[in-house]
Every structure is written in C-alpha cells, then in structure tokens.
Amino acid sequence: MIELSKKLLRVVGQTNAKYSMFEAGDKILLGLSGGKDSMVLAHLLKHFSRVSPLDWEFQTATLSYGIGEDFSAVSAHLKEHKIPHHVINSRIFEYGKEKIRENTTFCSFCSRMRRGYLYSYAIENGFNKIAIAHHFDDAAESFFMNLTYNGALRTLAPKYTAENGLVLIRPLILARERQLRDCAIKNELPIMNEEDSCPAKQYGNKEPRARAETKELLAKFEKENPKFFISLKSAFENIHTDTFFNC
C-alpha cells in the first residue's frame, strides 16, 4: 500500500483546482522516466483518478534510448499497483552518436528526440494530454537559468497547449522536490539508476554544468532565507510587466 502524505495530496489537489489539470474525458499520458518524481506522480495520478468525481484515465509510458536499460523493476512495480505502463523503444543513443559534434553535450538533442517520440505515441494512441513530473524546484532552476544564460524571464508553465494540440500538464509544479524524495524513500519505490538510464552518462559523460550550478545557488539562497522559495512562488504570480523595458 503506497502512502501519500496529506500535504503532497493537498498541493496537487490545489494545483488541479487552480489549473484544471484533470478534466472530464481526459486521456492522460504520463512520461515516466523511472526517476523519483515520475514514479511518485504515477501514484498520485492513480489516487486522483480514483477519487475524482470526473471520468478520466491515464497511462504511463517510458522511453528506451537504446542503451540496454532494464525497466523490469519499474514495470513489475507498476503492474503490482495496476498502473498501465508501456515502453517506447527508440534508437536515440545511436542517432546521437552519428549527429552530435565532439565535445558537445547529449542533453539538448536527447530532449528534442524524447519529446518527439512521446508526442507521436500520445497522438497515435488517442491521448489528449501529457503529464510531466516537473516540480517547483525545476521551475525555479529553469527561471534562473533563462535569466542567467538566455537573457529571458521565463520558466515552466503549469499547463499549456503544444502546436500539435496536445495539452501538457505539470501536476507537481507547486510541490517541492524534497516532498517527492521523501515520498519515494518512505514507500521504497523502485528508482531507475541514472548511470544506467541516462544517455549523457554514456556519451563521454559530458553533461551541462549550468543546472547543477543553479541548483547549488538556489540552495544557498534558501539557506540564507528559508522563505526564498515561498517568495519566488508568489513572484511567479505577481508579474509587473509595466516595469520592464518593453516598447
């Protein structure tokens, strides 16, 4: 029996109420990497689909990059808890070796390819929404990385419609990473080993440093100001566009 904390359930419930994540008739595809965030989200979706007064369904899908990943523990766990799961096979790693220049990272190429495979599977199988397991720490990191490296004020939207018509939702966007980590540990969820499931780890181990450095910076801010993330969350909803340099 999976135990989901009342606080985590409340956060996701509030997110759903605010952004209409789960709607009548939805067929939702969860992109499940096998990491702690997506594994916890799978169980949260199961909970909310069961207690919701609306009729909607979901399925999980994991993308294989073609590096010999072992999904058996994850698949067995999801089957035990009656959560539908499908593995999408790809040759992303092989394609990457042919197309990526030496001394560059695999991550941006992998992200584009992964999105393409997931979108295609969703459309071909009648899904209207894709759930992604990004949390508020991800949104904060994205904001500061865009600010620092891209000269833009942007982050991760809780919900948006892609050009192909699919609606992308982030039910965990108001949850903190530590809440998900605690849930995964408490329930002893099977978590994929990043060393075995991340193509970048096998592609010369060249990973972008920006996110790790940004994560460290935000941890420093929170240590100095424990309410930093609370303030940041409010700031994301309190944007004064008239004070920026727009023409």
C-alpha positions as CSV (number, residue, x, y, z in Angstrom):
1,M,0.0,0.0,0.0
2,I,1.5,3.3,-1.1
3,E,1.3,6.1,1.5
4,L,0.9,9.6,0.0
5,S,1.3,12.4,2.5
6,K,-1.7,14.7,3.1
7,K,0.5,17.7,2.4
8,L,1.5,16.4,-1.0
9,L,-2.1,15.4,-1.9
10,R,-3.2,18.9,-0.8
11,V,-0.6,20.6,-3.0
12,V,-1.5,18.5,-6.1
13,G,-5.2,19.0,-5.4
14,Q,-4.8,22.7,-5.2
15,T,-2.8,22.7,-8.4
16,N,-5.6,20.7,-10.1
17,A,-8.2,23.1,-8.8
18,K,-6.3,26.2,-10.0
19,Y,-5.2,25.0,-13.4
20,S,-7.8,22.3,-14.3
21,M,-5.2,19.6,-14.7
22,F,-7.7,16.6,-14.7
23,E,-10.9,17.2,-16.7
24,A,-13.8,15.0,-17.8
25,G,-13.0,12.8,-20.7
26,D,-9.2,13.3,-20.4
27,K,-6.9,10.5,-21.6
28,I,-3.6,11.4,-20.0
29,L,-0.2,10.0,-20.9
30,L,2.5,10.3,-18.1
31,G,6.0,10.4,-19.4
32,L,7.6,8.2,-16.8
33,S,11.4,8.2,-16.7
34,G,11.6,5.8,-13.7
35,G,13.0,8.6,-11.5
36,K,11.6,9.5,-8.1
37,D,9.4,12.4,-9.5
38,S,7.6,10.5,-12.2
39,M,7.2,7.4,-10.0
40,V,5.5,9.4,-7.3
41,L,3.4,11.2,-9.9
42,A,2.2,7.8,-11.2
43,H,0.8,7.0,-7.8
44,L,-0.7,10.5,-7.4
45,L,-2.5,10.2,-10.8
46,K,-3.8,6.8,-9.7
47,H,-5.2,8.4,-6.5
48,F,-6.8,11.3,-8.1
49,S,-8.3,9.3,-11.0
50,R,-9.9,7.0,-8.3
51,V,-11.3,9.8,-6.1
52,S,-12.2,12.3,-8.8
53,P,-15.9,12.9,-9.5
54,L,-15.0,13.3,-13.2
55,D,-14.3,10.4,-15.5
56,W,-10.8,10.4,-16.9
57,E,-8.0,7.9,-17.3
58,F,-4.2,7.8,-17.6
59,Q,-1.4,5.5,-18.7
60,T,2.4,5.7,-18.2
61,A,5.0,5.4,-20.9
62,T,8.8,5.1,-20.6
63,L,11.1,5.8,-23.5
64,S,14.0,3.5,-24.0
65,Y,17.0,5.3,-25.5
66,G,18.5,2.1,-26.9
67,I,21.3,1.7,-24.3
68,G,20.1,-1.6,-22.8
69,E,18.1,-0.1,-20.0
70,D,16.5,-2.6,-17.5
71,F,12.9,-1.5,-16.8
72,S,11.9,-4.8,-15.2
73,A,11.7,-3.5,-11.6
74,V,9.7,-0.4,-12.6
75,S,7.4,-2.4,-14.8
76,A,6.8,-5.0,-12.1
77,H,6.0,-2.3,-9.5
78,L,3.5,-0.5,-11.8
79,K,1.9,-3.8,-12.7
80,E,1.6,-4.7,-9.0
81,H,-0.2,-1.4,-8.4
82,K,-2.4,-1.8,-11.5
83,I,-0.9,1.3,-13.3
84,P,-0.8,0.8,-17.1
85,H,2.7,1.0,-18.4
86,H,4.2,0.9,-21.9
87,V,7.9,1.0,-23.0
88,I,8.5,3.0,-26.2
89,N,11.7,1.7,-27.9
90,S,13.9,4.1,-29.8
91,R,17.4,4.4,-31.3
92,I,18.1,7.9,-29.8
93,F,21.5,7.0,-28.5
94,E,22.6,5.5,-31.8
95,Y,21.3,8.6,-33.7
96,G,23.1,10.9,-31.3
97,K,26.4,9.3,-31.9
98,E,26.0,10.0,-35.6
99,K,24.7,13.6,-35.3
100,I,26.3,15.2,-32.3
101,R,29.6,17.0,-32.6
102,E,32.5,16.1,-30.5
103,N,32.9,17.9,-27.1
104,T,29.2,18.8,-27.0
105,T,26.5,17.5,-24.7
106,F,23.9,14.9,-25.5
107,C,21.1,16.5,-23.4
108,S,19.6,19.1,-25.7
109,F,19.5,16.6,-28.6
110,C,18.0,13.9,-26.4
111,S,15.4,16.3,-25.0
112,R,14.1,17.1,-28.5
113,M,14.1,13.5,-29.6
114,R,12.4,12.3,-26.4
115,R,9.6,14.9,-26.8
116,G,9.1,13.8,-30.4
117,Y,8.7,10.2,-29.5
118,L,6.4,10.9,-26.6
119,Y,4.2,13.3,-28.7
120,S,3.9,10.8,-31.5
121,Y,3.0,7.9,-29.2
122,A,0.3,10.1,-27.5
123,I,-1.3,11.3,-30.8
124,E,-1.2,7.8,-32.3
125,N,-2.9,6.3,-29.2
126,G,-5.6,8.9,-28.7
127,F,-4.2,10.8,-25.7
128,N,-5.2,14.5,-25.3
129,K,-2.8,15.4,-22.5
130,I,0.8,14.6,-21.5
131,A,1.7,14.8,-17.8
132,I,5.3,15.8,-17.0
133,A,6.8,15.4,-13.5
134,H,8.4,18.8,-13.2
135,H,8.2,20.3,-9.6
136,F,8.7,23.8,-8.3
137,D,12.4,23.4,-7.8
138,D,12.6,22.6,-11.6
139,A,10.6,25.8,-12.3
140,A,12.9,27.9,-10.1
141,E,16.0,26.4,-11.8
142,S,14.6,27.0,-15.2
143,F,13.8,30.6,-14.4
144,F,17.3,31.4,-13.1
145,M,19.0,29.5,-16.0
146,N,17.0,31.5,-18.5
147,L,17.8,34.7,-16.7
148,T,21.5,34.0,-16.4
149,Y,22.3,32.3,-19.7
150,N,19.5,33.2,-22.1
151,G,18.6,36.7,-21.2
152,A,14.9,35.9,-20.8
153,L,12.4,35.9,-18.0
154,R,10.6,32.6,-18.5
155,T,10.0,29.3,-16.6
156,L,7.9,26.2,-16.8
157,A,4.2,26.7,-17.3
158,P,1.8,24.6,-15.2
159,K,-0.3,23.9,-18.3
160,Y,0.0,24.8,-22.0
161,T,-1.1,23.6,-25.4
162,A,1.6,22.5,-27.8
163,E,1.4,23.3,-31.5
164,N,0.2,19.8,-32.3
165,G,-2.8,20.3,-30.0
166,L,-1.7,18.2,-27.1
167,V,-2.1,19.8,-23.7
168,L,1.0,19.5,-21.4
169,I,0.3,19.5,-17.7
170,R,2.6,19.6,-14.7
171,P,0.6,18.4,-11.7
172,L,3.7,18.6,-9.4
173,I,4.6,22.2,-10.3
174,L,3.8,23.6,-6.9
175,A,5.4,20.7,-5.0
176,R,8.9,20.8,-3.7
177,E,11.5,18.3,-4.7
178,R,12.1,17.2,-1.1
179,Q,8.5,16.2,-0.7
180,L,8.8,13.8,-3.7
181,R,12.1,12.5,-2.5
182,D,10.6,11.8,1.0
183,C,7.6,10.0,-0.6
184,A,9.8,7.8,-2.8
185,I,12.1,6.8,0.1
186,K,9.2,6.2,2.5
187,N,7.4,3.9,0.1
188,E,10.7,2.3,-1.1
189,L,9.7,3.0,-4.8
190,P,12.0,1.3,-7.3
191,I,14.0,4.1,-8.9
192,M,16.0,3.8,-12.1
193,N,19.7,4.3,-11.7
194,E,20.7,7.4,-13.6
195,E,24.1,5.9,-14.5
196,D,22.2,3.1,-16.5
197,S,19.3,5.1,-17.9
198,C,20.7,8.5,-18.9
199,P,22.3,8.6,-22.4
200,A,24.5,11.5,-21.4
201,K,26.3,9.3,-18.8
202,Q,27.4,7.0,-21.6
203,Y,28.2,9.8,-24.1
204,G,31.6,10.8,-22.8
205,N,29.9,11.9,-19.6
206,K,29.7,15.4,-20.9
207,E,26.8,17.0,-19.0
208,P,25.9,20.6,-18.8
209,R,27.0,22.2,-15.6
210,A,24.5,25.1,-15.7
211,R,21.7,23.2,-13.9
212,A,23.9,21.8,-11.2
213,E,25.4,25.2,-10.5
214,T,22.0,26.8,-10.5
215,K,20.7,24.2,-8.0
216,E,23.6,25.0,-5.7
217,L,22.9,28.7,-6.0
218,L,19.2,28.3,-5.1
219,A,20.1,26.1,-2.2
220,K,22.4,28.8,-0.9
221,F,19.6,31.4,-1.3
222,E,17.2,29.2,0.7
223,K,19.7,28.6,3.4
224,E,20.2,32.3,3.9
225,N,16.5,33.0,3.5
226,P,14.2,30.0,4.4
227,K,11.2,31.7,2.8
228,F,13.0,32.2,-0.5
229,F,11.0,29.7,-2.5
230,I,7.7,30.9,-0.9
231,S,8.6,34.4,-2.1
232,L,9.6,33.1,-5.6
233,K,6.3,31.2,-5.9
234,S,4.4,34.4,-5.2
235,A,6.6,36.4,-7.6
236,F,5.7,34.0,-10.4
237,E,2.1,35.1,-10.0
238,N,2.8,38.7,-9.3
239,I,4.5,40.0,-12.5
240,H,4.6,43.7,-13.2
241,T,5.2,43.8,-16.9
242,D,4.9,47.6,-17.0
243,T,8.2,47.9,-15.0
244,F,10.3,46.1,-17.7
245,F,11.9,47.6,-20.8
246,N,9.2,46.8,-23.2
247,C,8.4,49.2,-26.0
